[in-house]
Amino acid sequence: MSALRRELDCLLKNEKASEVGHEQVIAKLDEGSRLYQILVLKTTLTIPYTSVFMRLDCGYWSDAAEKRLRHSLQMK
């Protein structure tokens, strides 16, 4: 296992990771962009044939946090 993979495993220890082919990633980006805006961040890291994609779900955002945000937006 490469040093990069070990470091990513350590950083994302509570997240489920999977290996997906390039075509599948592009298809998922295309599908997601129909409903959501997609943000792509690129780095200067150059390791041949290596890409890391992260998909954020709502698991990081609680119902209470959502209500607070919506309430604060209504007040403005």
Z-matrix of the N, CA and C atoms (Angstrom, degrees):
N
C 1 1.451
C 2 1.529 1 108.04
N 3 1.288 2 116.56 1 135.27
C 4 1.463 3 120.44 2 -177.37
C 5 1.527 4 111.26 3 -72.47
N 6 1.317 5 114.52 4 162.02
C 7 1.470 6 119.46 5 177.89
C 8 1.524 7 110.93 6 -62.71
N 9 1.343 8 117.16 7 -38.74
C 10 1.461 9 120.87 8 178.33
C 11 1.526 10 110.82 9 -61.63
N 12 1.316 11 117.10 10 -45.33
C 13 1.464 12 120.72 11 179.98
C 14 1.526 13 110.92 12 -63.56
N 15 1.322 14 117.04 13 -41.69
C 16 1.471 15 119.71 14 178.61
C 17 1.528 16 110.87 15 -63.01
N 18 1.342 17 116.11 16 -42.01
C 19 1.465 18 119.63 17 179.53
C 20 1.528 19 111.09 18 -65.09
N 21 1.337 20 117.02 19 -42.62
C 22 1.462 21 120.11 20 177.60
C 23 1.522 22 111.16 21 -63.33
N 24 1.326 23 117.12 22 -41.93
C 25 1.468 24 120.57 23 177.63
C 26 1.520 25 111.04 24 -59.37
N 27 1.324 26 116.67 25 -39.53
C 28 1.466 27 120.88 26 179.24
C 29 1.528 28 110.97 27 -67.97
N 30 1.326 29 116.35 28 -45.37
C 31 1.464 30 120.64 29 -178.83
C 32 1.524 31 112.78 30 -66.71
N 33 1.321 32 116.15 31 -34.67
C 34 1.465 33 121.02 32 -175.70
C 35 1.525 34 111.64 33 -108.95
N 36 1.316 35 117.09 34 34.19
C 37 1.459 36 121.53 35 -171.69
C 38 1.525 37 114.37 36 -57.76
N 39 1.310 38 118.01 37 -26.20
C 40 1.460 39 120.03 38 -178.78
C 41 1.524 40 112.81 39 -95.73
N 42 1.308 41 117.12 40 2.80
C 43 1.459 42 121.72 41 -177.56
C 44 1.524 43 110.72 42 -106.85
N 45 1.305 44 115.15 43 148.14
C 46 1.454 45 120.40 44 176.93
C 47 1.529 46 108.42 45 -83.44
N 48 1.318 47 117.38 46 127.51
C 49 1.461 48 121.50 47 179.67
C 50 1.525 49 108.95 48 -114.16
N 51 1.313 50 115.14 49 150.24
C 52 1.466 51 119.89 50 176.74
C 53 1.516 52 109.55 51 -147.59
N 54 1.299 53 115.63 52 154.79
C 55 1.452 54 121.19 53 176.68
C 56 1.520 55 107.86 54 -96.72
N 57 1.324 56 116.09 55 129.65
C 58 1.462 57 122.07 56 -176.22
C 59 1.523 58 107.80 57 -133.27
N 60 1.310 59 116.47 58 140.35
C 61 1.455 60 120.98 59 178.32
C 62 1.517 61 112.35 60 -67.39
N 63 1.318 62 115.84 61 156.09
C 64 1.469 63 121.82 62 -176.99
C 65 1.528 64 111.85 63 -55.88
N 66 1.330 65 117.43 64 -43.98
C 67 1.467 66 120.64 65 -178.74
C 68 1.519 67 111.35 66 -62.33
N 69 1.330 68 116.79 67 -38.07
C 70 1.463 69 120.58 68 178.17
C 71 1.522 70 111.51 69 -66.11
N 72 1.325 71 116.49 70 -38.55
C 73 1.470 72 120.33 71 178.78
C 74 1.519 73 109.84 72 -63.87
N 75 1.323 74 116.78 73 -46.12
C 76 1.459 75 120.79 74 179.77
C 77 1.527 76 110.37 75 -61.91
N 78 1.332 77 117.14 76 -40.35
C 79 1.468 78 120.92 77 178.82
C 80 1.530 79 110.42 78 -63.84
N 81 1.344 80 117.80 79 -41.09
C 82 1.458 81 120.84 80 178.96
C 83 1.526 82 111.16 81 -66.43
N 84 1.328 83 117.24 82 -38.70
C 85 1.461 84 120.68 83 176.31
C 86 1.523 85 110.59 84 -63.30
N 87 1.318 86 116.21 85 -43.65
C 88 1.464 87 120.78 86 179.01
C 89 1.525 88 110.82 87 -61.43
N 90 1.321 89 116.29 88 -45.49
C 91 1.469 90 121.09 89 -179.97
C 92 1.531 91 111.03 90 -63.62
N 93 1.324 92 116.42 91 -45.48
C 94 1.459 93 120.23 92 -179.23
C 95 1.509 94 113.14 93 -65.64
N 96 1.332 95 116.66 94 -32.95
C 97 1.466 96 119.85 95 -177.45
C 98 1.516 97 112.77 96 -70.75
N 99 1.316 98 117.28 97 -11.99
C 100 1.468 99 119.88 98 176.38
C 101 1.526 100 110.98 99 -73.15
N 102 1.323 101 117.40 100 -28.16
C 103 1.463 102 121.63 101 -178.51
C 104 1.520 103 113.39 102 -109.76
N 105 1.326 104 116.89 103 -27.53
C 106 1.458 105 121.00 104 -172.50
C 107 1.520 106 110.20 105 -131.88
N 108 1.326 107 114.71 106 161.18
C 109 1.460 108 119.48 107 170.82
C 110 1.525 109 107.32 108 -82.73
N 111 1.301 110 116.73 109 139.38
C 112 1.460 111 122.47 110 -177.87
C 113 1.520 112 109.08 111 -106.26
N 114 1.316 113 116.63 112 132.15
C 115 1.454 114 122.31 113 177.68
C 116 1.523 115 107.72 114 -108.68
N 117 1.320 116 117.02 115 124.31
C 118 1.462 117 122.09 116 178.25
C 119 1.512 118 107.95 117 -114.58
N 120 1.316 119 116.08 118 123.49
C 121 1.461 120 122.08 119 177.04
C 122 1.519 121 108.05 120 -110.82
N 123 1.314 122 116.49 121 130.14
C 124 1.452 123 120.91 122 178.94
C 125 1.518 124 108.91 123 -115.42
N 126 1.320 125 115.56 124 145.76
C 127 1.460 126 120.50 125 177.80
C 128 1.522 127 109.55 126 -115.82
N 129 1.292 128 115.02 127 174.69
C 130 1.464 129 120.37 128 176.14
C 131 1.525 130 111.84 129 -89.45
N 132 1.323 131 117.50 130 0.85
C 133 1.461 132 121.77 131 177.91
C 134 1.520 133 109.16 132 -62.69
N 135 1.300 134 117.13 133 128.00
C 136 1.467 135 120.13 134 -178.09
C 137 1.515 136 110.52 135 -124.94
N 138 1.294 137 115.75 136 93.03
C 139 1.457 138 122.50 137 172.25
C 140 1.522 139 105.28 138 -117.43
N 141 1.325 140 117.49 139 116.86
C 142 1.466 141 119.69 140 -175.94
C 143 1.527 142 112.79 141 -54.55
N 144 1.316 143 115.17 142 138.69
C 145 1.466 144 123.74 143 175.04
C 146 1.522 145 113.01 144 60.65
N 147 1.320 146 117.05 145 31.19
C 148 1.460 147 120.93 146 -178.84
C 149 1.520 148 109.87 147 -126.67
N 150 1.315 149 115.80 148 126.06
C 151 1.458 150 122.31 149 173.34
C 152 1.516 151 107.74 150 -139.14
N 153 1.309 152 115.58 151 145.25
C 154 1.456 153 120.96 152 176.48
C 155 1.519 154 106.81 153 -124.90
N 156 1.312 155 116.46 154 123.43
C 157 1.460 156 122.35 155 178.34
C 158 1.516 157 108.04 156 -117.87
N 159 1.321 158 115.72 157 139.33
C 160 1.461 159 121.07 158 177.51
C 161 1.513 160 108.15 159 -124.92
N 162 1.311 161 115.31 160 133.22
C 163 1.460 162 120.45 161 175.36
C 164 1.518 163 107.30 162 -113.40
N 165 1.311 164 115.95 163 121.76
C 166 1.462 165 120.66 164 -179.12
C 167 1.522 166 109.33 165 -94.32
N 168 1.291 167 115.02 166 128.75
C 169 1.458 168 120.88 167 174.81
C 170 1.519 169 108.62 168 -105.89
N 171 1.295 170 115.90 169 -179.46
C 172 1.462 171 121.21 170 -176.78
C 173 1.519 172 113.66 171 -74.96
N 174 1.299 173 118.76 172 -1.45
C 175 1.453 174 121.76 173 -177.36
C 176 1.517 175 113.98 174 -58.83
N 177 1.304 176 118.26 175 -21.67
C 178 1.457 177 121.35 176 -179.35
C 179 1.525 178 111.74 177 -87.58
N 180 1.322 179 118.27 178 -3.20
C 181 1.461 180 123.33 179 -172.37
C 182 1.519 181 108.65 180 -124.74
N 183 1.301 182 117.61 181 114.30
C 184 1.469 183 121.04 182 -177.52
C 185 1.526 184 110.50 183 -82.33
N 186 1.328 185 116.21 184 164.19
C 187 1.466 186 121.42 185 176.64
C 188 1.528 187 111.00 186 -61.02
N 189 1.331 188 116.27 187 -39.70
C 190 1.465 189 120.27 188 -179.96
C 191 1.532 190 111.07 189 -63.72
N 192 1.340 191 116.94 190 -41.65
C 193 1.463 192 120.58 191 178.30
C 194 1.525 193 110.62 192 -64.66
N 195 1.305 194 116.78 193 -39.04
C 196 1.474 195 121.14 194 178.18
C 197 1.529 196 110.28 195 -62.53
N 198 1.328 197 117.12 196 -44.05
C 199 1.469 198 120.84 197 179.53
C 200 1.522 199 111.26 198 -63.88
N 201 1.342 200 117.40 199 -41.45
C 202 1.467 201 120.60 200 178.47
C 203 1.523 202 110.58 201 -62.10
N 204 1.325 203 116.67 202 -43.45
C 205 1.451 204 119.81 203 179.94
C 206 1.528 205 110.82 204 -63.37
N 207 1.313 206 116.39 205 -48.73
C 208 1.470 207 120.01 206 -179.26
C 209 1.547 208 111.34 207 -60.99
N 210 1.330 209 116.14 208 -39.37
C 211 1.462 210 120.63 209 178.18
C 212 1.529 211 110.75 210 -63.75
N 213 1.327 212 116.90 211 -44.31
C 214 1.461 213 120.09 212 -178.87
C 215 1.534 214 111.04 213 -67.22
N 216 1.308 215 118.08 214 -31.94
C 217 1.470 216 121.02 215 177.81
C 218 1.519 217 111.21 216 -70.28
N 219 1.327 218 117.01 217 -34.03
C 220 1.470 219 120.40 218 178.78
C 221 1.519 220 111.32 219 -70.05
N 222 1.310 221 117.94 220 -29.06
C 223 1.453 222 121.68 221 -177.39
C 224 1.521 223 112.23 222 -74.66
N 225 1.313 224 118.03 223 -18.04
C 226 1.478 225 120.80 224 -176.25
C 227 1.482 226 112.30 225 -85.12
